[in-house]
Amino acid sequence: MPKTRLTPGIATLSALLLAGSLTGCFAGTGQAADGTDTGGRIKLAMLQPPRSGLSPLSDDAFKLSRWKAAETLVELDELGEAKPALATEWRQIDETSWQFTLRDGVEFHDGTTLTAAEAAASLTAAAQASPKPRILDGVQLTARADGANTVTITTTTPDPLLPQRLSSPQLAILASSAYKGGGVVSPVNAGTGPYRLVSVEGTTSARLDRFDGYWGGKAEADGVDVQFVPDGTARAAAIRTGDADIVEAIPVGQVAQIDPDLVHEVPMPRTNTLYLNTASGPFADPAVRAAARSAVDAGTIVERVYEGRADKAAGLLGPALPWAAGERDSDSYKAVLATRVAAAAVKGTPIKLGTFTDRAELPEVAVQLEQQLEAAGFTVEQDVREYQHIEADALAGKFDAFILSRATVLDSGDPVAYLYSDFSCAGSFNISQFCDPAVDAALEKAAGVPAGPGRRAAIAAAESLILARDAAIPLLHERVIQGEAAGVAGVERDPRERALITSATRIAGGAG
């Protein structure tokens, strides 16, 4: 389809106007009237606006987590192991039941107290939601209060990763006031974190104030003022000009224009993948999918679009999971990939390629892929929109191919949930419309193996089957690139993108 491009001068002017418009929306200073350092109000520019009114049962939950406005029973440490949060300890009672002991003295932002009944109600709401949070794909669980501070969680089948699963921000524990009926959940004034969500202005902004009743101690900053800025050039301009203290997801093409001291880069478990529609259209033919795979040159995309600030993909799981490369070297993994069908010759085969603008690099990835696929004989039509306007069509199978930047261990610290969601017959995020009994069996096996070498081998076996069917073509593994203004301290640099603002985040010296 025809593509409209701004000239460099107009693009720069547009970005500066957008960034300048942030200034009046951000509040705060780091000093009281007498000059005392108060920690300031943090000015945060975020990539994607809320999609579901900040419902914790949607992907919006990760915003609440990054703002420290809602918390879960457990958290994950750097190794992906469960550690205490709202629950201080837990034990497995039998094959399918776990018991969690709640932390004493936890107060919700609405002034009510955390009890086992409240925790069980939050988990029950998630388990009964439609659609379910993706962390519960393939999982049936019930939660009940056993006394004032103990919750028993039971699954219909053994779930060796239940504690890690409960770390998902989509299973945050909220006050009963959050649940409005009819499936509506509002986190405003209902969480337990160091910052209280005060208000949300649609898809434009949000305000959080420090919650002095937080069980973990008083936060250093006075609050957080959030602006949602989908335009990547505008976000980069905001950190350059000082209009924002923290900016998430700086486009790689903008990094060179920013003071290197303000840019922080961390490898992350996020894969840029080309999903192929295996149910209808030309890619229903495995040989045509193989032709697309043969046409793709991911190394060129890494260099030309990401300026080398990404890692070329060898599989769906990247260097943030260091064990994955070793598993791919196994003879069994290589044997499965050897079963791929041969590529068909294509000549003028039309395909519709979709992606979204919210991640600034993806439209450029689409341009590169269009060139590569057309060189192989495909005729490519592009459809590029904002994510909120294209997600439904992608999930409904209205594209032959779709480029997605996808977190692979975002929810539980383990990739099984991602693989199930994206590639199982019943997966809720199955853009490829993919269904293969062998893959389902491999994922079911992996889900039942306890954490450790056996589970990693089972995960790799499932990945090899998915790649052998060419349901998706992994392109590259992204890195976190976030901006932090001079004087900002205590910001989390989290590969999983579930933490950002912390109790220690502040404007040092009162600059803000």
N, C-alpha and C positions, 0 to 999 in steps of 0.2 A: 504494500500500500504506500502511497506517497508519504514522505516524511517531511515535517516542517522543522527547520533549525533556526535558532536565533543567531545573529551575527555575534562575534565575541564582544563587541562593545555593548550591544543591547543586553546580552546575557549578563555581563558584569554589572551594568546599571540596574537590571532587574534584581539581581542578588543583593546589591547594596540597598535598594529600596526595601526589599523584604527584611533584610537584617536590621535596617534602621527602624522598621516598624516594630521590632521587638522591644526597643528601648523603653517605650512608654508603658509596655505591658509588664515589664519586670520591675519589682519593687525592692527596696531594701538598701541598707547600709550595714556595715559591720560594726558601727559604733552607736552608742546611746548619745543623748544630748550632751552628757558630761564628758564625752570622749572615751568612755569605757568600752573595751572590746567585747562585743556581744556574740561574736561568731557569725553574724550577718544572716541575711536571707540568700539562699543559693539560687542563682538564676540558671535554669536548666533548659536546654533546647533538645527536644527529642524528635526522633525520626517519624514514627507512625502515630497518627491520632488514634483515639479509642475507636474500636470497631463495634463494640457491644455495650456502650455506656459504662465502661470499666467494670463490667461483671466479672467476678473472679472465676466464673465457670467458663470463660472464654480465654483467648490469648491475651486479653487485656490484663489478666492476672499478673503477667510478668512486669507490667508497669508498676503495679502496686508493690511487687517485690523489690523492684529497683528503687522505689521511693521509700522503702521501709515503712509502708503504711499498713501492711497486712503480713501475718506470719503463719507458719505451718507448725505441725507437731515436731517435725525434725528438720534439720538442714543437712547439707552435704559438705564434707571437708574437701580438701584439694584432691584427694584420691578418689572421691566419689563415695566415700563411706558415710553412713548416717551418723549424725551427732545431735545432741539435745538442742531443742528450741523451746516450744511451748510444752513439750513432754521432756521430762528429765531422765526417764529410763523406760525400757520396754523389754519384754521377754516373749518368746514363742511358747504358747500354752500347749498346742498340739499342731498337727499338720497344717491346719487351715486357720488357726486363731492366734492372735497376738494381743497382748495387754500392754497399754501405755499409761504411765503415771504422769499426771499433769503437774506443771509447775505451780507452786502456791503463790498467791498474791498478784495474779495477773488481772489487770483491769482493762476492759474494752474502752474505746474512745468515747462511748456514750455513757460511761460511768458505771456500767454493770460489771459483774465479776465473772471471769471465766470459770465454768464448771464442766464436769464431764458431760452433762446433758447438753450444754451449748456446743461442745466439741462434737459430740455424736450427731447433733442436728445438722451442723455444717457439712460433715462428711456424708450424711444421708442425703442432703440436698444435692450434693455433687453426684452421688451414685444414682439418683433418680432423675437427674436432669436430662432433657432432650433438646439438642444432642448432648451426649455425655462429654465431659472434658476428655481430651485425647489421652491423658494419662491412664484413663480407665477403659480404654479400648480393650475388649476381650476379658475384662475383669468384672466380676460380680462381687460386691462386698456389702456387708451390713456393719453398722456401728451401733453400739449400745453403751449406756452409762452403767458402770458397776460401782455404785457409791458416788461420793461427791467429786473425787478427783482421779478416777480410773476409767478408761475407755477400753472396751474389748472390740476388736475389729476382726471379722470373720470373712473369709473368701470362700467361694464355692469350690475352688480347686486350690491346691497348694501354691503359694506365691512367695518364693524365697526372697524376693526383693521388695516386700511390702514396706519396710521402713524407708527405703530409698524412694519408693513411689510416693509416700506421704510427704516427701519434701517438695513435691511439685507446687508451685504457686497457685495452681488451679484447685488445690485442696486446702487453701487458706481457711483458718478458723475465724469466723466473724460473729459478732453479736446477733442475737435473735432479731434485733431491729433492722438488720440488713435485708431480711427476707420479706418481700412485700406481697407475696402471693402471685400466682400465675407464672411462676418461673422467673420473676423479676428479682434481681439481687443488686442492692446498692451498697457499695463499701464506704459511702460517705459517713464519717463519724462512727464507724463500726469495727475498725480493726484493732490491733493490739501493739503496733509498732511504735518506734520513737517519734514518728511523725503522723499527725492526724489529717486525713483528707477532709478538707473543709468544703471545697466546692469544685465543680467541674463545669466549664463553659463549653459544652458540646465537644467539637473536635478542635477547639482552639487552644484552650489553656486549662490548667488546674492549679489549685492552691493548697498547700499543706502547711500546717503550723506545728511547732514542737509540742509534743504531748508530755507534760511534766510528770504524769503518773505512770510513765513507762517502767515496766518491771526491771529493765536492764540498765537503768540510769538515764539521767537527763542528756539529751542530745546537745551538741555544742552549737549548732546553728539555730537561728530563730525559726526558720522554716524554709520551704522550697517553693519557688514560683516556676511553674512548668509552662513552656510554650511548645506546641506541636508544630514542627516545621518540616514538612515533607520534602521541601526543596533543598537538596544537598549543598548547592552553591551558597544558599542563604545561611545554612547552618555553619559552613566554613567561614563565611564573612562575619558571622556573629562572634566567633572565637577570636578572629583577627582583630576586630574592632573593639573587643571588650564588652559587647552587648550581652554576652552570656558567659557565665563562669564555667559551665560544663556543657559540652556538646557531644552527643553520641553519634556514632556512625558517620564520621567524616569521609566523604568520597575520596578515593585514592587520587583522583585527578586534581583535587584541591590541596593535597598535603604539601606540595612544593611551595605553595603561596603562604604557608603558615610558619611562624617561628618554630623550629624543630623542638625547642624546649617545651612547647605547649602540646605536642603530639605524642601520644602513647599507643604503642602497637603490641598486640598480644595474639599469638596463634589461638584459634578457637575451633570448636567442633561444629563448624557450619560449612556445608557443602553447597556449591553452586551446581545445580543439576539440570539437565535437559530431560524432562519426563516425556515419554512417547505414549500416545494413546493406543493401547494394545487391543481395544475392544471394537473400534470402528475406524473407518478411513484407511488410508494407505498403510499406516503402521500396524494394522491388524495382521499384516503379513510379516512374520519374523525375518524374512530375507530382506524386506525393505527397511526394517529397523536396523538390521546389520549394515545396510548401505549407509544409513545415517551415522551409525557409530564409526564406520570407516572414514567418513567424510570429515569428522570433527577433529580439529587440531587445537587441543586445549592449551598447549604451550604458547601458541600465538595469542590466544585470548589473555593469558596471564601477563604476557609482556606488553601487549598493546593497550589493553583496557585497564589492567590492575597495576601497570608499571612495575611489575615484579613483586608487588606487595601481596602475594597470594602464593599458594602451593598447588602445582598441577596435581590433579587427582589421579590416583591409581585405583581407587575404589570409592565406595560411598562414605567410608570412615577415614578420617584424615589424621595428620600428625598430632592433633590434640589427644588422640588415643594411641599412644606409642606402640601398643601391642599389635595394632591392626596390620602394620607392615610385615611383621614377622609371620602372622597367620597367613598372609597372602603368598608367602614364600613356600608354603607347605605343598607337598605333592598332591594331596587331595584337592586343595583349592585350585591348583593349576589344571588338574584333570577335569574338573567341572567346567572351567572356562573353555577348555578344548572342545566342549560339546556345542559351542555356538554354531549356528547355521551360517552358511556362506552368504555373502552379500549379493543381492540381486542387482542387475543393471537397471538404472532408472533413467528415464528420458522424459523430461517435462512433467514429472509427477507433481501435482499441486499439493502443497501442505500449508496449513494455517498455523503460524507460530505466534504464541502469546507470551507476554511478560508484563511487568509493572514498573512504574516510574519511581516508586517510593525508595528503592535502593538505586542510587544514581547510576551505578555501573551497568545495571541489567539492560537498559535500552541499547547501550553500546555493545554489550555481549550479543544481543539480538542481531545487531548489524553485522558483527563478525561471523556469527553462525549462518546468517542469511547468505553471506558471500561463500562460505565454505560448502553449504548444502547446495547452492545453485551451481557451484563448480562441479559438484558430483552429479548434477542432472535434475535436481529438484527445482520446482518453481515455488518460491516462498512468498506468502502474504503475511505481513506483520500486523499484530493488533496489540498496541501498548497503551495501558491505562493506569490510573491509580489503583492500588491493590483493592481498596474497598469496593471498587466498581468492576473488578475482573475476577475476584475469587470465586464467586458463585458459578460463573461460566466455566472456569477451570475445573472445578470439582464436578461439574455436570458433564464433562467430557466434550466440550464444544470446541476444543483445540486439538489439532493433530500432534502438536508439540508445545510444551510450556517450560519456560525457564524459571526456576525457583531457587531462591537462596534459602536453605533449609537447615535449621539447627538439628543436630543428630543425637544429642544427649541432653536436650534442654530440660526435660521433665524429671527424670529419675536418676540422672547421672549414668544411665545405661542405655545403649542404643536399641534394645529390643522394642521398646515402646514406639520409637520412630519407625523402625522397619515394619512393625505390625500396622501402624497407622497408615503408612504410605504404600505398602506392598502386599498386604493380606487381602483376602477376598472380602472381609468385613471391615477393612480399614476405613476410618472416617475421613482420611485425607488422601485418598487414592486417586491422584490426578491422572495416573497412567491407566486407570480403569483395569488394573491388573488383577488376575485371579488365577493362581496355579496351586493345585493341591499339594505338590511337592514343597513349594515354598511355605505354604501354611503349616505343613507338618514340621518343617525345619524350624520355623519360628516358634511353634508350640513346644518343640523339644528344648530350644534355647531358653524359653521363658521358665521352664521347670528346673533348670540346672542352677545350683547355688553359685554365688559369686566366686570367681576364681578361674584357673586355667581351663577347666572343662566348659564353663559358660562362654569364655572367649572363643574357644574353638567352635562351639555350636553357633555362635553369632556369625563367625567368619563363614561357616558352611552355608548359612542362610544368605549371606551377602553374595557368595559366589553363584548361587542359584539365580538370584535376581539379576545379576550382571550377565549370566549366561543366556538369559531370556531377552536381554536388551530392553527390559521394561524402562530403564532409565540410563542415561549416559552421564556419569559424574564428570564434571569439568574441572573444578578447582575447589580448594579449601580456603576460605576467607580468614582474615585476621581482624580482630577488634582494633579499630582506629578511633580513639576518642580524644577530644580536646579538653584540656584543663588550663584555665587561665593562671597566670602568675599569681601566687599568693593563695591559691586554693590548696587545701590539704585534706587528707583523709578520704579520698575518693577510691572506691573499689575498682580494680581492673580485673573484671571477671570474664574468663573465657566462655562461661555458660550464659552470660547475659541475663542473669537473674539478680545480680547485686550491682549497685552503683553508688547511691547515696547511703551513707552509714551514720551511726551516731557520732562518729569522729569527724565527719565532713564539716569543714568550716572555711571561712574567709580569713586567712591569717592576717593579723595586723589591722583588721577592720576594713580592708579594701573590698568593695563590692557594690 
